[in-house]
């Protein structure tokens, strides 16, 4: 016996999920989601594909790893959430999800997108051990970066270099440091200091 789901049931399911989880629905031609605002933009649910996309956008809010910096991780887990929480997952919905993930994999091969997409597309989701290892690596890298910029080079607060970007010994770097020194002195002494060159 096959279980068939009508378009009306799919539409109702999306509405119920959003109401239960306090997610605002907006109708637009291009689908997207805002994790922080708990808001999705979708087309009206009139087909199984539109239903899959709506579930996918809800998955960007309710799914796992949605705060990851790697786009492929967020996308894979949003599709996984959609597959697990849909009333039905058809071959057409699966093909659409695969095409979307392949699109992000192709974008990864373009140099300007490599930094935002993360690692290569794989058919399996990352294991908990892989995620933990990546987190440890990022933590150790940030610890090493703060050691490099500790007070041995200058007598500035530790987070200063993170505000201004990478440390470069250029004229722009020196100008930013002088400007920052003026701002800090103004805050400390309550008046603008005049520099004599």
Backbone bond lengths (Angstrom), bond angles and torsions (degrees), N, CA, C in turn:
res aa  C-N    CA-C-N  psi(-1)  N-CA   C-N-CA  omega(-1)  CA-C   N-CA-C  phi
1 X - - - 1.446 - - 1.525 108.87 -
2 X 1.312 116.24 125.06 1.458 120.11 178.10 1.519 109.24 -95.00
3 X 1.289 113.88 141.30 1.459 120.65 -179.36 1.513 107.85 -98.05
4 X 1.330 116.61 115.89 1.458 119.01 -178.81 1.525 109.73 -104.96
5 X 1.328 114.41 140.96 1.463 121.12 -178.29 1.526 107.11 -115.86
6 X 1.307 116.04 131.56 1.462 119.88 179.20 1.520 110.47 -83.71
7 X 1.326 115.67 162.43 1.464 121.31 178.24 1.531 109.78 -61.94
8 X 1.317 117.51 -37.74 1.466 121.30 178.80 1.532 110.77 -62.41
9 X 1.331 116.87 -39.56 1.472 119.90 177.53 1.525 110.89 -66.77
10 X 1.333 116.97 -39.83 1.467 120.60 178.27 1.529 110.06 -62.66
11 X 1.328 116.55 -47.21 1.463 121.66 179.82 1.527 110.34 -59.74
12 X 1.331 116.22 -44.40 1.463 121.39 179.48 1.534 111.13 -64.13
13 X 1.335 116.30 -39.09 1.466 120.19 179.85 1.526 111.06 -63.40
14 X 1.332 117.81 -43.10 1.464 121.25 177.92 1.523 109.94 -61.26
15 X 1.327 116.53 -45.22 1.466 120.78 179.81 1.537 110.99 -61.96
16 X 1.336 116.73 -43.59 1.476 120.70 -180.00 1.528 111.34 -63.91
17 X 1.339 116.84 -42.96 1.471 119.76 178.48 1.527 110.93 -60.14
18 X 1.321 116.33 -43.34 1.461 120.36 -178.50 1.526 111.46 -68.06
19 X 1.316 117.60 -41.13 1.465 120.27 178.75 1.527 110.96 -65.90
20 X 1.331 116.94 -43.29 1.469 120.85 -178.46 1.524 112.24 -65.18
21 X 1.332 117.39 -29.79 1.465 121.10 -176.75 1.520 113.25 -108.85
22 X 1.325 116.18 12.28 1.468 122.82 177.75 1.528 112.25 54.09
23 X 1.314 114.72 52.72 1.460 121.94 177.80 1.527 107.44 -110.94
24 X 1.309 116.74 128.14 1.463 121.41 178.83 1.525 109.31 -81.14
25 X 1.339 115.95 137.43 1.469 121.43 178.43 1.520 108.77 -106.62
26 X 1.334 116.04 129.31 1.461 122.67 172.50 1.515 106.70 -122.04
27 X 1.312 116.49 144.91 1.454 120.21 -179.98 1.520 109.27 -103.54
28 X 1.325 114.51 124.23 1.452 121.52 -178.27 1.525 108.06 -148.50
29 X 1.303 115.65 165.84 1.460 120.30 -179.29 1.528 111.65 -72.41
30 X 1.325 116.54 -34.45 1.465 121.57 -178.04 1.521 109.37 -106.48
31 X 1.306 115.90 129.37 1.461 121.19 -177.80 1.525 110.62 -80.95
32 X 1.325 115.86 139.26 1.461 121.80 174.08 1.520 108.07 -163.17
33 X 1.334 115.02 171.21 1.460 120.30 -179.01 1.522 109.36 -143.32
34 X 1.317 115.95 150.45 1.457 121.91 174.41 1.520 108.09 -119.56
35 X 1.333 115.12 110.15 1.462 120.60 -178.84 1.526 110.77 -62.98
36 X 1.319 117.11 -44.30 1.464 121.22 -176.13 1.518 112.93 -70.17
37 X 1.338 116.52 -39.50 1.464 120.42 -178.64 1.519 112.10 -86.40
38 X 1.352 117.44 -8.30 1.467 122.78 -176.87 1.525 109.55 52.69
39 X 1.322 114.06 60.26 1.451 121.08 -174.10 1.526 108.62 -143.48
40 X 1.348 116.73 139.72 1.465 120.21 176.53 1.517 109.54 -125.06
41 X 1.336 115.36 151.70 1.458 123.21 174.38 1.520 106.10 -120.45
42 X 1.322 116.74 119.92 1.463 121.48 -177.38 1.525 109.82 -139.96
43 X 1.327 115.37 163.95 1.457 120.58 168.24 1.527 107.23 -79.00
44 X 1.316 116.43 159.15 1.463 120.04 175.77 1.529 108.83 -59.95
45 X 1.327 117.06 140.15 1.463 121.33 -177.71 1.527 108.49 -77.64
46 X 1.345 114.77 105.34 1.463 120.93 179.87 1.528 111.71 -127.50
47 X 1.334 116.52 2.35 1.469 120.66 179.82 1.523 108.73 -155.66
48 X 1.338 115.15 169.77 1.468 118.86 178.89 1.532 110.75 -66.40
49 X 1.329 116.74 -32.62 1.470 119.92 178.46 1.534 110.73 -66.98
50 X 1.333 117.97 -44.32 1.465 121.14 177.60 1.526 110.09 -63.43
51 X 1.328 116.51 -34.83 1.470 121.41 176.87 1.531 110.15 -64.55
52 X 1.344 116.47 -43.60 1.467 120.50 178.98 1.525 110.48 -62.35
53 X 1.326 117.00 -42.63 1.466 120.71 179.97 1.530 110.33 -64.59
54 X 1.336 117.14 -41.52 1.471 120.59 178.35 1.523 110.39 -62.10
55 X 1.339 117.15 -44.43 1.469 119.91 177.51 1.525 110.95 -62.87
56 X 1.328 115.91 -39.28 1.469 120.66 178.72 1.531 110.80 -60.38
57 X 1.329 117.06 -44.00 1.470 120.06 179.76 1.525 110.90 -67.04
58 X 1.317 117.67 -36.88 1.474 119.96 174.08 1.524 109.15 -64.52
59 X 1.341 116.42 -36.53 1.461 121.15 177.57 1.520 112.79 -61.84
60 X 1.338 117.34 -26.93 1.463 119.83 175.99 1.526 111.10 -68.45
61 X 1.296 118.31 -18.46 1.465 121.49 178.83 1.525 110.89 -100.66
62 X 1.335 117.24 -40.51 1.461 120.71 -174.79 1.527 114.17 -101.24
63 X 1.322 117.41 -12.09 1.461 120.80 -176.03 1.522 113.32 -77.76
64 X 1.322 114.39 171.95 1.472 121.18 179.60 1.518 110.65 -79.00
65 X 1.328 116.68 156.41 1.469 125.33 173.40 1.532 113.71 57.15
66 X 1.321 118.39 32.54 1.459 120.20 -178.37 1.525 112.78 -82.22
67 X 1.323 117.29 -5.09 1.462 120.38 174.82 1.524 111.56 -101.70
68 X 1.332 116.45 7.80 1.459 121.04 178.00 1.520 110.01 -65.42
69 X 1.329 115.71 147.56 1.461 119.71 176.90 1.526 111.83 -77.87
70 X 1.317 117.27 -18.38 1.463 121.76 -178.24 1.527 110.04 -86.34
71 X 1.297 116.50 118.61 1.461 121.96 -177.61 1.524 111.66 -59.65
72 X 1.330 117.55 -42.11 1.463 119.66 -178.99 1.520 112.04 -62.78
73 X 1.302 117.68 -35.05 1.468 120.17 178.21 1.527 109.55 -64.98
74 X 1.336 116.32 -46.36 1.467 119.66 178.98 1.524 111.14 -61.80
75 X 1.328 116.73 -44.56 1.463 120.54 -177.85 1.534 111.56 -65.62
76 X 1.332 116.69 -45.77 1.473 119.06 -179.48 1.514 111.46 -59.55
77 X 1.329 116.49 -43.34 1.464 118.99 -177.25 1.523 112.30 -74.99
78 X 1.317 118.31 -28.50 1.467 119.71 174.63 1.533 109.53 -67.84
79 X 1.348 117.73 -40.89 1.461 119.76 176.70 1.519 110.88 -67.76
80 X 1.314 117.28 -37.17 1.460 120.06 177.82 1.529 110.18 -63.10
81 X 1.326 117.25 -42.06 1.467 120.95 177.75 1.529 109.70 -61.57
82 X 1.322 116.88 -43.35 1.466 121.24 -179.98 1.528 110.47 -61.15
83 X 1.322 116.89 -44.41 1.470 120.79 -179.33 1.529 111.40 -63.57
84 X 1.332 116.38 -41.91 1.458 119.94 -177.46 1.530 113.36 -73.75
85 X 1.336 118.06 -26.25 1.458 120.79 -173.88 1.519 114.55 -106.98
86 X 1.314 118.24 -1.14 1.458 121.02 178.28 1.516 111.12 -73.91
87 X 1.316 116.08 152.89 1.459 120.56 175.63 1.523 109.90 -65.60
88 X 1.311 115.84 -32.78 1.449 122.34 178.11 1.517 108.26 -154.79
89 X 1.325 117.15 145.34 1.464 121.42 178.68 1.525 107.64 -122.53
90 X 1.300 115.54 107.28 1.465 121.01 -174.35 1.529 110.70 -91.37
91 X 1.347 116.76 164.48 1.475 119.43 176.00 1.529 112.03 -59.87
92 X 1.321 117.98 -34.58 1.462 120.79 177.89 1.534 110.65 -63.79
93 X 1.327 116.98 -40.49 1.464 121.28 179.03 1.530 110.07 -66.42
94 X 1.334 115.88 -39.69 1.468 120.13 178.98 1.526 110.59 -64.58
95 X 1.339 117.12 -43.48 1.465 120.62 179.08 1.532 111.22 -61.95
96 X 1.324 116.30 -40.48 1.475 119.22 179.10 1.534 110.47 -64.27
97 X 1.320 117.01 -43.29 1.474 120.36 177.86 1.530 110.61 -61.31
98 X 1.332 116.71 -42.30 1.470 120.58 178.70 1.526 111.39 -62.60
99 X 1.345 116.95 -42.49 1.468 120.55 178.94 1.531 110.93 -62.71
100 X 1.324 116.32 -40.93 1.473 119.28 179.32 1.524 111.02 -64.07
101 X 1.321 117.28 -43.33 1.467 120.11 178.95 1.528 111.00 -66.09
102 X 1.336 117.15 -36.96 1.463 119.92 177.12 1.527 111.40 -64.23
103 X 1.328 116.05 -34.64 1.464 120.17 177.08 1.532 110.35 -60.60
104 X 1.334 117.10 -45.90 1.464 119.97 178.73 1.524 111.16 -66.29
105 X 1.326 117.37 -33.13 1.467 120.01 177.42 1.528 110.43 -66.42
106 X 1.346 116.79 -40.20 1.473 119.44 177.15 1.518 110.90 -64.81
107 X 1.330 116.99 -39.30 1.457 120.47 178.57 1.516 110.94 -61.49
108 X 1.332 116.33 -30.49 1.459 120.19 -179.96 1.524 111.75 -63.34
109 X 1.320 117.00 -28.93 1.464 119.74 -178.16 1.528 112.33 -75.25
110 X 1.332 117.73 -13.94 1.467 121.24 176.97 1.532 107.50 -83.59
111 X 1.344 119.39 127.67 1.467 121.45 -172.25 1.528 114.87 -54.11
112 X 1.335 119.58 -40.87 1.456 118.50 -175.96 1.520 112.24 -71.32
113 X 1.344 118.49 -14.13 1.462 120.73 179.83 1.521 112.31 -96.52
114 X 1.319 118.34 -12.30 1.462 120.09 -174.60 1.516 112.76 -58.28
115 X 1.319 117.77 -37.65 1.465 120.70 -177.10 1.520 111.56 -68.51
116 X 1.331 119.03 -27.92 1.459 119.95 -175.54 1.505 113.70 -94.58
117 X 1.323 118.83 -19.75 1.449 119.44 -173.54 1.518 114.86 -93.36
118 X 1.292 120.09 -20.35 1.446 120.53 179.51 1.519 111.78 85.83
119 X 1.333 116.77 -151.61 1.449 122.87 -174.10 1.514 113.96 -74.96
120 X 1.333 116.69 179.75 1.461 120.71 -177.76 1.520 111.80 -69.30
121 X 1.320 116.01 156.50 1.455 121.65 178.85 1.511 108.77 -72.80
122 X 1.301 116.54 129.22 1.458 121.47 175.68 1.514 107.83 -127.25
123 X 1.325 116.20 157.50 1.455 119.19 -176.78 1.524 111.81 -74.84
124 X 1.306 117.77 -22.64 1.463 120.69 -179.34 1.522 110.03 -99.72
125 X 1.315 116.52 148.54 1.449 120.72 174.45 1.519 108.50 -74.51
126 X 1.355 117.91 151.95 1.466 119.07 -179.67 1.526 110.26 -64.32
127 X 1.307 115.04 142.88 1.459 118.98 178.28 1.520 109.63 -77.78
128 X 1.320 116.18 165.74 1.458 120.31 179.63 1.522 110.63 -61.55
129 X 1.342 117.17 -34.67 1.459 120.54 178.53 1.517 112.13 -65.12
130 X 1.351 116.84 -39.75 1.460 120.54 178.28 1.523 111.10 -64.29
131 X 1.318 116.22 -43.52 1.462 120.58 -179.85 1.526 110.13 -63.66
132 X 1.334 117.02 -42.42 1.461 120.82 179.25 1.530 110.68 -64.82
133 X 1.330 117.51 -39.83 1.466 120.58 178.93 1.522 110.94 -64.53
134 X 1.332 117.07 -41.42 1.462 120.20 177.25 1.522 111.29 -63.13
135 X 1.328 116.41 -40.34 1.469 120.56 179.67 1.537 109.82 -64.28
136 X 1.349 117.19 -42.70 1.472 120.00 178.59 1.526 111.04 -62.77
137 X 1.340 116.45 -39.65 1.461 120.50 179.91 1.527 110.64 -63.48
138 X 1.354 117.01 -45.21 1.469 119.86 179.15 1.526 110.72 -63.92
139 X 1.339 117.35 -39.14 1.460 120.68 179.98 1.521 110.56 -64.25
140 X 1.340 116.96 -43.14 1.467 118.97 -179.36 1.530 110.61 -68.41
141 X 1.340 117.58 -35.82 1.461 119.66 177.71 1.519 111.57 -64.70
142 X 1.337 116.97 -41.61 1.464 119.16 179.65 1.527 111.05 -69.46
143 X 1.348 117.13 -32.12 1.464 119.49 176.80 1.528 110.17 -66.72
144 X 1.330 116.72 -41.75 1.464 120.06 178.06 1.517 111.03 -64.44
145 X 1.321 117.33 -37.95 1.465 120.48 179.47 1.519 110.85 -64.65
146 X 1.344 117.38 -40.41 1.463 118.77 179.93 1.521 110.96 -70.99
147 X 1.352 118.56 -28.59 1.462 120.31 175.96 1.528 110.35 -67.99
148 X 1.347 116.31 -39.50 1.460 119.59 179.84 1.520 111.39 -62.31
149 X 1.313 116.89 -33.05 1.450 120.52 -175.13 1.525 112.60 -106.00
150 X 1.328 116.80 22.65 1.458 118.52 177.78 1.520 108.89 -73.61
151 X 1.300 118.10 -179.85 1.448 123.36 -170.27 1.511 116.99 -61.69
152 X 1.332 120.34 -1.79 1.458 120.42 -177.42 1.526 112.82 -66.46
153 X 1.341 118.52 -30.56 1.451 119.77 -177.82 1.520 111.59 -89.14
154 X 1.298 117.10 -40.13 1.462 122.20 -179.01 1.513 108.40 -147.83
155 X 1.276 116.02 161.78 1.446 120.22 -179.13 1.530 110.69 -95.74
156 X 1.340 117.15 56.74 1.462 122.19 -178.72 1.518 109.48 -114.02
157 X 1.317 116.73 160.91 1.471 119.30 175.25 1.525 110.50 -60.46
158 X 1.329 116.56 151.09 1.460 121.70 -174.86 1.517 113.83 -59.42
159 X 1.315 118.34 -40.56 1.452 121.43 -175.01 1.516 114.42 -77.86
160 X 1.312 117.67 -0.74 1.455 121.51 -174.20 1.520 112.68 -59.78
161 X 1.331 117.10 -43.51 1.454 119.89 -176.08 1.528 111.31 -70.45
162 X 1.342 117.88 -27.22 1.450 119.91 177.16 1.518 110.49 -67.93
163 X 1.332 117.80 -32.71 1.454 121.33 179.26 1.519 110.70 -67.41
164 X 1.318 117.15 -40.99 1.454 121.35 -174.16 1.519 113.32 -93.32
165 X 1.303 119.24 1.12 1.460 120.69 179.98 1.516 110.86 90.48
166 X 1.309 115.98 -161.58 1.459 119.97 -178.10 1.518 110.86 -67.25
167 X 1.311 114.71 147.20 1.456 120.76 -178.69 1.520 108.98 -79.04
168 X 1.306 116.53 119.62 1.466 120.85 178.49 1.522 108.17 -129.51
169 X 1.299 115.35 140.58 1.453 119.84 178.11 1.528 108.64 -91.37
170 X 1.301 115.31 74.17 1.453 120.67 179.46 1.519 108.12 -128.28
171 X 1.313 115.53 172.81 1.455 119.74 178.61 1.528 110.56 -62.23
172 X 1.335 116.97 -39.53 1.457 120.75 178.37 1.523 111.66 -61.45
173 X 1.322 115.85 -37.54 1.461 121.25 178.42 1.529 110.13 -64.00
174 X 1.320 116.17 -44.49 1.467 119.78 -179.50 1.518 111.20 -66.37
175 X 1.325 116.83 -39.73 1.466 120.75 178.86 1.521 109.92 -62.79
176 X 1.336 117.44 -42.45 1.463 120.14 178.26 1.518 111.41 -62.58
177 X 1.337 117.13 -40.12 1.461 119.90 179.55 1.531 111.35 -65.72
178 X 1.330 117.12 -41.18 1.468 120.32 178.30 1.520 109.55 -64.17
179 X 1.319 116.70 -43.74 1.460 120.47 178.90 1.524 110.29 -61.12
180 X 1.337 116.78 -44.52 1.460 120.30 179.87 1.517 111.35 -64.16
181 X 1.333 116.98 -38.33 1.464 120.25 177.59 1.530 110.36 -61.91
182 X 1.333 116.63 -40.18 1.468 120.14 177.11 1.520 111.76 -63.65
183 X 1.309 116.27 -42.58 1.464 119.99 179.62 1.524 110.67 -63.93
184 X 1.338 116.74 -45.79 1.462 119.88 179.57 1.528 111.70 -64.00
185 X 1.326 116.93 -40.89 1.459 120.12 178.68 1.525 110.64 -65.76
186 X 1.326 116.72 -39.37 1.466 120.17 178.53 1.519 110.56 -63.18
187 X 1.320 116.10 -41.91 1.472 119.38 178.28 1.514 110.36 -65.04
188 X 1.314 117.51 -42.02 1.464 120.55 -176.03 1.529 112.43 -71.35
189 X 1.323 118.08 -45.02 1.458 120.82 -174.07 1.524 113.37 -97.49
190 X 1.338 117.96 -6.88 1.448 121.26 175.80 1.512 115.09 77.28
191 X 1.302 118.75 7.67 1.457 120.59 177.20 1.523 108.79 -148.99
192 X 1.296 115.66 157.91 1.456 121.20 -177.89 1.525 109.97 -77.23
193 X 1.287 116.22 130.64 1.468 120.49 178.12 1.511 109.28 -91.85
194 X 1.298 117.83 143.71 1.457 123.14 179.52 1.523 107.07 -104.42
195 X 1.313 114.83 128.37 1.464 119.75 178.78 1.513 109.78 -93.65
196 X 1.328 116.31 137.39 1.464 121.44 173.95 1.518 106.41 -107.98
197 X 1.309 116.67 119.25 1.471 120.60 -177.86 1.480 111.07 -78.84
